[in-house]
Amino acid sequence: MKPEFEIRNDPMRRVVYVRMTGLFDEAAMQAWTKGYRAQGTAPYAGKRHMVVADMRGMKTVHPSIAALMGAEIGYARRHGVVLCAHISDNTVQKLQAARVARQNSPTDDVTVDVDSPEEAERVVRAYAKYLDDARFTGSIRDALSELSA
């Protein structure tokens, strides 16, 4: 299955939308990392933002290729990603994505697994009001647990 990706940005809501499908080889993953950094991370210049990562139809990849994706995830999190709503329809791919995220963001307090684009939008809407809340310097997932305690 041919690898394909799409990256779009909603700067008004500070949400990056990533769609990945197919089986990524090294060249395709390098193209994705370059595109994601340029179109997803760089426009925010370190400002806090969220990601909806739709990986339905993406196949698990060789560990060296997964490492490329993981390094880019780590870079993005160090440069402003405070929440990632992750959609996957493949358990092994979901586990691989979680592993590479953890390897590059040790506590992985950013990822929220969701079942659909609609649920991802609900999660983004629920957390959007905390993007500029100075009480939450890392993941904004902490906001709901701290505020409800």
VENRA-V895258 format. One record per residue. N is the residue number from 1. RES is the residue in three letters. PHI is phi in degrees with one decimal (none if undefined). PSI is psi in degrees with one decimal (999 if undefined). D_CENTER is the distance of its C-alpha to the mean C-alpha in Angstrom with 2 decimals. Layout:
BEGIN
n=N res=RES phi=PHI psi=PSI d_center=D_CENTER
n=N res=RES phi=PHI psi=PSI d_center=D_CENTER
END
This chain:
BEGIN
n=1 res=MET phi=none psi=125.4 d_center=22.39
n=2 res=LYS phi=-64.8 psi=133.7 d_center=21.43
n=3 res=PRO phi=-74.6 psi=137.4 d_center=17.86
n=4 res=GLU phi=-140.2 psi=147.5 d_center=16.49
n=5 res=PHE phi=-145.6 psi=155.9 d_center=13.45
n=6 res=GLU phi=-138.6 psi=137.9 d_center=13.08
n=7 res=ILE phi=-129.7 psi=122.9 d_center=11.21
n=8 res=ARG phi=-134.6 psi=156.5 d_center=12.56
n=9 res=ASN phi=-126.1 psi=138.7 d_center=12.58
n=10 res=ASP phi=-117.6 psi=84.7 d_center=14.27
n=11 res=PRO phi=-64.2 psi=-27.3 d_center=15.60
n=12 res=MET phi=-65.5 psi=-36.8 d_center=17.92
n=13 res=ARG phi=-97.4 psi=-7.1 d_center=15.33
n=14 res=ARG phi=58.0 psi=53.4 d_center=12.85
n=15 res=VAL phi=-130.4 psi=130.4 d_center=10.02
n=16 res=VAL phi=-102.8 psi=131.6 d_center=8.24
n=17 res=TYR phi=-108.4 psi=124.3 d_center=8.41
n=18 res=VAL phi=-120.1 psi=132.3 d_center=7.58
n=19 res=ARG phi=-126.1 psi=125.8 d_center=10.18
n=20 res=MET phi=-131.7 psi=131.8 d_center=11.28
n=21 res=THR phi=-139.1 psi=158.5 d_center=14.65
n=22 res=GLY phi=89.7 psi=-169.6 d_center=17.46
n=23 res=LEU phi=-105.7 psi=111.9 d_center=18.26
n=24 res=PHE phi=-84.4 psi=130.4 d_center=16.90
n=25 res=ASP phi=-97.4 psi=-178.2 d_center=19.55
n=26 res=GLU phi=-61.0 psi=-43.9 d_center=19.37
n=27 res=ALA phi=-63.1 psi=-41.9 d_center=20.22
n=28 res=ALA phi=-67.2 psi=-39.4 d_center=17.62
n=29 res=MET phi=-69.6 psi=-37.3 d_center=14.79
n=30 res=GLN phi=-64.6 psi=-37.0 d_center=16.35
n=31 res=ALA phi=-64.0 psi=-41.6 d_center=16.47
n=32 res=TRP phi=-63.2 psi=-46.8 d_center=12.77
n=33 res=THR phi=-61.6 psi=-40.3 d_center=12.12
n=34 res=LYS phi=-65.0 psi=-45.4 d_center=14.87
n=35 res=GLY phi=-65.9 psi=-41.4 d_center=13.77
n=36 res=TYR phi=-64.9 psi=-41.6 d_center=10.18
n=37 res=ARG phi=-65.7 psi=-43.2 d_center=11.91
n=38 res=ALA phi=-72.6 psi=-42.8 d_center=14.70
n=39 res=GLN phi=-96.7 psi=-23.8 d_center=13.32
n=40 res=GLY phi=-103.5 psi=-52.4 d_center=9.95
n=41 res=THR phi=-86.9 psi=-49.7 d_center=10.55
n=42 res=ALA phi=-57.6 psi=-40.3 d_center=14.36
n=43 res=PRO phi=-58.4 psi=-22.4 d_center=15.37
n=44 res=TYR phi=-90.0 psi=-13.0 d_center=14.42
n=45 res=ALA phi=45.8 psi=45.1 d_center=16.49
n=46 res=GLY phi=88.1 psi=-7.2 d_center=14.98
n=47 res=LYS phi=-70.8 psi=142.2 d_center=15.12
n=48 res=ARG phi=-60.5 psi=135.1 d_center=12.84
n=49 res=HIS phi=-154.3 psi=170.9 d_center=10.25
n=50 res=MET phi=-119.0 psi=162.0 d_center=7.52
n=51 res=VAL phi=-131.3 psi=138.3 d_center=4.72
n=52 res=VAL phi=-109.8 psi=112.3 d_center=5.90
n=53 res=ALA phi=-106.4 psi=101.8 d_center=4.95
n=54 res=ASP phi=-95.8 psi=105.4 d_center=8.67
n=55 res=MET phi=-113.6 psi=24.4 d_center=9.96
n=56 res=ARG phi=-64.8 psi=128.1 d_center=13.39
n=57 res=GLY phi=91.5 psi=-5.2 d_center=15.99
n=58 res=MET phi=-82.1 psi=137.6 d_center=14.17
n=59 res=LYS phi=-93.7 psi=155.8 d_center=16.53
n=60 res=THR phi=-62.1 psi=151.4 d_center=16.31
n=61 res=VAL phi=-123.7 psi=165.5 d_center=17.04
n=62 res=HIS phi=-56.8 psi=144.3 d_center=19.46
n=63 res=PRO phi=-53.6 psi=-34.9 d_center=18.44
n=64 res=SER phi=-67.9 psi=-31.3 d_center=19.01
n=65 res=ILE phi=-77.0 psi=-39.1 d_center=16.59
n=66 res=ALA phi=-61.6 psi=-34.9 d_center=13.91
n=67 res=ALA phi=-63.0 psi=-36.0 d_center=14.75
n=68 res=LEU phi=-62.5 psi=-45.8 d_center=14.00
n=69 res=MET phi=-63.2 psi=-43.9 d_center=10.40
n=70 res=GLY phi=-61.2 psi=-41.3 d_center=10.26
n=71 res=ALA phi=-61.8 psi=-38.6 d_center=12.07
n=72 res=GLU phi=-70.9 psi=-37.0 d_center=9.80
n=73 res=ILE phi=-60.3 psi=-46.4 d_center=6.80
n=74 res=GLY phi=-60.1 psi=-42.9 d_center=9.79
n=75 res=TYR phi=-60.3 psi=-46.6 d_center=11.04
n=76 res=ALA phi=-62.1 psi=-40.4 d_center=8.27
n=77 res=ARG phi=-68.6 psi=-34.0 d_center=8.54
n=78 res=ARG phi=-73.3 psi=-13.6 d_center=12.24
n=79 res=HIS phi=-119.9 psi=36.0 d_center=12.25
n=80 res=GLY phi=119.1 psi=-14.1 d_center=11.13
n=81 res=VAL phi=-73.3 psi=121.5 d_center=7.62
n=82 res=VAL phi=-115.9 psi=-4.1 d_center=9.16
n=83 res=LEU phi=-159.0 psi=136.5 d_center=7.22
n=84 res=CYS phi=-132.7 psi=113.9 d_center=4.19
n=85 res=ALA phi=-87.8 psi=113.5 d_center=6.49
n=86 res=HIS phi=-106.4 psi=124.6 d_center=6.46
n=87 res=ILE phi=-113.4 psi=128.2 d_center=9.62
n=88 res=SER phi=-147.6 psi=147.7 d_center=11.82
n=89 res=ASP phi=-114.1 psi=12.5 d_center=15.58
n=90 res=ASN phi=-129.8 psi=115.0 d_center=16.33
n=91 res=THR phi=-59.4 psi=-42.7 d_center=16.78
n=92 res=VAL phi=-66.2 psi=-41.6 d_center=17.07
n=93 res=GLN phi=-64.4 psi=-40.3 d_center=13.90
n=94 res=LYS phi=-61.1 psi=-43.3 d_center=12.05
n=95 res=LEU phi=-65.9 psi=-39.4 d_center=14.00
n=96 res=GLN phi=-64.4 psi=-44.7 d_center=13.37
n=97 res=ALA phi=-62.9 psi=-40.5 d_center=9.56
n=98 res=ALA phi=-64.2 psi=-40.3 d_center=10.32
n=99 res=ARG phi=-64.6 psi=-47.8 d_center=13.02
n=100 res=VAL phi=-68.3 psi=-30.7 d_center=11.46
n=101 res=ALA phi=-65.6 psi=-45.3 d_center=8.85
n=102 res=ARG phi=-62.1 psi=-39.6 d_center=12.11
n=103 res=GLN phi=-64.8 psi=-27.0 d_center=14.08
n=104 res=ASN phi=-110.1 psi=-1.9 d_center=12.20
n=105 res=SER phi=-151.6 psi=81.9 d_center=11.55
n=106 res=PRO phi=-46.7 psi=-40.0 d_center=14.69
n=107 res=THR phi=-88.3 psi=-12.4 d_center=14.53
n=108 res=ASP phi=36.4 psi=56.0 d_center=10.88
n=109 res=ASP phi=-90.4 psi=13.7 d_center=11.66
n=110 res=VAL phi=-102.7 psi=-33.9 d_center=8.27
n=111 res=THR phi=-77.7 psi=135.0 d_center=7.11
n=112 res=VAL phi=-125.1 psi=118.4 d_center=9.23
n=113 res=ASP phi=-79.7 psi=130.6 d_center=10.34
n=114 res=VAL phi=-128.8 psi=164.3 d_center=11.94
n=115 res=ASP phi=-98.5 psi=-14.0 d_center=14.56
n=116 res=SER phi=-157.1 psi=161.8 d_center=14.49
n=117 res=PRO phi=-59.7 psi=-33.2 d_center=13.29
n=118 res=GLU phi=-65.5 psi=-42.9 d_center=15.98
n=119 res=GLU phi=-66.3 psi=-38.3 d_center=14.78
n=120 res=ALA phi=-58.5 psi=-42.8 d_center=11.26
n=121 res=GLU phi=-64.4 psi=-38.4 d_center=13.43
n=122 res=ARG phi=-63.4 psi=-41.4 d_center=15.59
n=123 res=VAL phi=-63.9 psi=-46.5 d_center=13.00
n=124 res=VAL phi=-59.9 psi=-44.6 d_center=11.89
n=125 res=ARG phi=-62.6 psi=-40.1 d_center=15.67
n=126 res=ALA phi=-64.6 psi=-34.9 d_center=16.54
n=127 res=TYR phi=-96.2 psi=-15.2 d_center=14.55
n=128 res=ALA phi=-54.2 psi=-36.1 d_center=15.11
n=129 res=LYS phi=-67.7 psi=-11.3 d_center=18.54
n=130 res=TYR phi=-100.5 psi=1.1 d_center=17.37
n=131 res=LEU phi=-56.8 psi=-37.4 d_center=15.47
n=132 res=ASP phi=-106.7 psi=12.5 d_center=18.79
n=133 res=ASP phi=-79.5 psi=112.4 d_center=20.32
n=134 res=ALA phi=-66.2 psi=-14.1 d_center=21.63
n=135 res=ARG phi=-69.1 psi=-19.5 d_center=22.09
n=136 res=PHE phi=-118.0 psi=96.7 d_center=18.45
n=137 res=THR phi=-85.9 psi=-22.0 d_center=17.68
n=138 res=GLY phi=-106.3 psi=-124.8 d_center=14.63
n=139 res=SER phi=-64.3 psi=139.5 d_center=12.34
n=140 res=ILE phi=-84.6 psi=-1.2 d_center=13.60
n=141 res=ARG phi=-62.0 psi=-28.1 d_center=13.67
n=142 res=ASP phi=-63.2 psi=-25.0 d_center=16.92
n=143 res=ALA phi=-59.0 psi=-49.0 d_center=18.40
n=144 res=LEU phi=-68.3 psi=-38.4 d_center=19.32
n=145 res=SER phi=-71.0 psi=-40.9 d_center=20.79
n=146 res=GLU phi=-68.4 psi=-41.0 d_center=22.71
n=147 res=LEU phi=-75.5 psi=-21.5 d_center=24.01
n=148 res=SER phi=-91.2 psi=-8.5 d_center=25.18
n=149 res=ALA phi=-79.7 psi=999 d_center=27.03
END
